[in-house]
Amino acid sequence: MANTDFTNAQALNLSKITHRFREAELVWIGSSLEVLREWPEGIRVSFGQSLRMLQNGLPAALNIRPMQSIGRGVFELKDADETAWYR
């Protein structure tokens, strides 16, 4: 059976690693969060996953478009289901 308990040294090393990366701030403008909450669950999940990936400096799973005219680090995310496009 494998030992899954962390030693104090392992926990300290993990703490150093996780503090090196700062999650980017996510800012909701106007009613954007309320609008997102009204979308179908699958669309909300895919947007949530992609937003979390972008916050952590990873490429989004959804199609994205940089919106540099609005600001640095601003992206439009796009997804669709059988009835509509969401962005």
ABEGO torsion letter per residue (X at the ends): XBBABBBAAAAAAAAAAAAABBBBBBBBBEAAAAAAAABBAAAAAAAAAAAAAAAAGBBBABBBBBBAAAEBGBBBBBBBBAABBBX
